[in-house]
Amino acid sequence: MRRKDFLRQTGLAAMALATPKSHLFGAAAAAGNTAPSDHKVPAIPSGSAGTKVRIAVIGTGLRGQSHLSLLARRSDVEVIAICDVDDRMLDSAKAIFSKKGLPLPKVYTGDPYAWRQLLAQQSLDGVLIATPWEWHNEMIIGALDAGLKYVATEVILGLTLDDHWAVVKAAEKHQAHVMMLENVCYRRDVMAVLNMVRQGLFGELIHLQGGYQHNLRDVKFNDGKQAYGGGCEFGEKAFSEARWRTQHSVFRNGDLYPTHGIGPIANYININRGNRFTSLCSFSSKARGLHDHIVKQCGPNHPNAAVKFKLGDVVTTSINCANGETILLQHDTNLPRPYSLGFRVQGTNGLWMDVAQSIYIDGQSKSDEWDPSSTWLEKYDHPLWKRWSKESEGAGHGGMDFFVVQAFIESIKRGTPTPLDVYDAASWSAITPLSEASIAGGNKTVEFPDFTSGKWADRKTLFALTDEY
């Protein structure tokens, strides 16, 4: 389904055009985000660049504000423009600069396509996109066509496979860099395990698991005033993510948020750099969780209790790889459960499981007994975290947001490719439309496209090789 068709079917197009001051951009692009912390943090050094990196941020909802807060801390960055259609979110974004005594960026607002004016009128080194999913494809390509060589985007790239191919082709055409801001790649335990993988502690990797297992019911519904919970509204009557994200659960059935799980896994097994995904098969459970939540919170007579949600409560996806590894992903956001990404990294010499916070290394752990993961994770703490842990204090999601912004900015300053590139972004994000196609086809196995067009066999990894970025 194309983005414009989706907007039309869900009513978001009417919201955008008839209500310019809607919350279309004013929402977090990933679940569990909160407003930027006032925690006192050290300033970030300017590094080797002699001039400041000129950045614009499109989308100043809670996720966009989190990025703005990090950018405002940097002495090597100037945020010169922001864009949104929500006055409430724009005011919160401007307050970030006022509190720090920084010049306010130029504001673009008034209609859903004000971002085009921003791209046409501003001289930029890079742009960061933190808007609802259905806008990412058009905005990324618009930024590339406007001449930008560095584009950072929150997940995902688009709604269809054609969307993903369009971004890849545009990046290749313009010889530009598109980086998905997948922050879990930089989670401290995830990076320590990456360090262990690269040092051969687990042996040859055989099987990996991950996913997005997170109770999002209070993200998908609220009272129209607060971002999380307090009511059962979504769509036009809601606020923040519930204004747009829940619509996807009404009309779509697949793994709608695969990148938190697949990003780290892809780095472990060098996807697009000597390895690739080859095929995929997905299964979906019945859909009960969102309806039950509405009934429990607001009663069976609430209007939204009559909504039929298409998204299965648990979507399970299996992926095969060129080098023989298997991957299991799970998307589980509609039922009561504690947060977990469910990582499992298993090789010929041992495994890590994050749910149990356990590691077992053959010949070093006691026979048939788990070691507490902390013992190993502290020993193999990644050099990036050893160097930058102080600077990451106060950054969102336990500090890992610092690293993903740092990587983007440092790539611009040095004129180098981003460590996570457009092929990574496309391969991770394409799991969504592929899983939808698999489920719609009766759980059929579908071929995974090679977005690198054969270059994967000889490409070398760039991600987290040193302590720099």
Secondary structure by P-SEA (a helix, b strand, c coil): ccaaaaaaaaaaaaaaacccccccccccccccccccccccccccccccccbbbbbbbccccaaaaaaaaaaaacccccccccccccaaaaaaaaaaaaaacccccccccccccaaaaaaacccccbbbbbccccaaaaaaaaaaaacccbbbbcccccccaaaaaaaaaaaaaacbbbbbcccccccaaaaaaaaaaaaccccccccccccccccccccccccccccccccccccccccccccccccccccccccccccccaaaaaaaaccccccccccbbbbbccccaaaaaaaacccccccccccccccccbbbbbbbcccbbbbbbbbbcccccccccbbbbbccccccccccccccccccccccccccaaaaaaaaccccccccccccccccccaaaaaaaaaaaaaaaacccccccaaaaaaaaaaaaaaaaaaaacccbbbbbcccccccccccccccccccc
